[in-house]
Structures are given as C-alpha cells and as structure tokens.
C-alpha cells in the first residue's frame, strides 16, 4: 500500500487514524488518502521523479566532473521541510 506522511495542517484525526504528530507515516489505500491529500493533511511518500536522461545531455559540465544522477523524491523532501512540532 502507498505510504503517506502527516503534515502540520492535519487535525486530531487523519483518514480515521489518531494524529500522533507531524511526519507520522500511514499506509493507506489511494481511496482512503484522497480527501486528506486534497486538504493538505497528508503528503504522498511513494511518488518520486526519476531522471532518465543521462547527465551528459542535460548538463555537460556536471558529467565532466563525474557526478551521477540520482532519483529525486519530491514528497519526502516536502515532508522534511514541514515543522516537526508546534511551539
């Protein structure tokens, strides 16, 4: 099942589960998470953008330095940037 992280916008309950804190990971079906994703209470963790074309074609100066391309997981980065707790 897809995994989702709770954001700071979430209330006391998220998709029928008690909200223990920002960053808590839930395994939900797409149907269960649909409404909470629209509200911004959840962020999908299993979606990622993978760079498929070689670095040499995109940025020749990076390819010369020997750097490799790596998948970018946008959802995880967004979840990390959210606040961990309330002041």
Number of C-alpha atoms within 10 A of each C-alpha: 9 13 17 27 21 25 26 17 12 17 12 10 11 19 18 9 9 10 17 12 17 21 21 14 17 20 14 14 12 14 9 13 22 13 14 18 17 10 10 13 21 28 23 22 20 13 15 13 11 11 11 9 9 12 18 15 10 10 10 11 12 14 15 10 8 10 11 10 15 11 10 13 14 15 17 18 11 14 22 13 9 14 12 14 9 7 4
